[in-house]
């Protein structure tokens, strides 16, 4: 069955969806019937999809095209109003992560989807990884023994242009509307969601004892270097330590500490390391999974309801006092203008130590965090 699709957000990450839609069209799985963006299509997109209906207003485009489903791949603070348009038009929804910048907005999307009897998939791509599925199965079967804790670490680097790319970048709110563009809630949102899903603790009431150390190296409203520790309903301690100020970037890793075995999930690489043995796996995208759900009843990788615990983390971070600016004495700066970068020497070792020891930056006595 060929499903009709509208995409809201043709630029930025939306380009990833456009490439996938083109591949699925070639296989006869979908048909793109409309594009929505505030700006005209770029040259390449216009060349490929310029013959499709285009509108800057999603409600008007949905009324014209009546698609089976719509993808919302737009800035975080626009998710709620655009999700309303999609669900009220009677279309299923694929909503990019994070689903909403506040608990109230998440609940509204969830309630509306349930009321309309429509599916809402959230685009946490890591949950479609075969490596994640394999690890989750091993944990559920007790193959790792008792889970002593789950640690996550990630060390990326972002230049000044990253925070200049849009008015909402690096902000907690914009014109009174919540945005939540911090390291834990946007760039490393997958780390949070994946750790919670591995523990089967995805509901709003599944997490407690949240403690966040939020830091920054730039003049922004949000954290770019952070450590979060919480306890789940299974009494599992989860610690997530990340930075966007690394001198030597490394891909994020989820470390599961079992009494019998240890596992590392490199979720951006679909790689599972089990007792030192490497397993490479494939991946099913959120869109492919949603199509399988609509056609064959396959279980959604990340139903909007399964974002409850993640949203509670997000809400906690939003309610935490503004991230503290790290003193210049602990920083190094490189370059000028849009390419300028700021590093915390040794932060790569610190985030890894946090994941290994399930400890916060303060407990590790990191000088720049004290």
Buried (B, 14 or more C-beta within 10 A) or exposed (E): EEBBBBBBBBBBEBBBBBEBBEEBBEEEBBBBBBBBBEEEBEEEBBEBBEEBBBBEEBBBBBEEBEBBBBBBBBBBBBBBBBBBBBBEBEBBBBBBBBBBBBBEBBBBBBEBBEEBEBBBBBBBBBBBBBBBBBBBEBBEEEBBEEBBBBBBBBBBBBBBEBBEEBEBBBBBBBEEBBBBBBBBBBBBBBBBBBBBBBBBBBBBEBBEEBBBBBBBBBEBBBBBBBBBBBBBBEEBBBBBBBBBBBBEEBEBBBBBBBEEBBBBBBBBBBBBBBEEEEBEBEBBBBBBBBBBBBEEEBEBBBBBBBBBBBBBBBBBBBEBEEBEEBEEEBBEEEEEEEEEBBBBBBBBBBBBBBBBBBBBBEBBEBEBBE
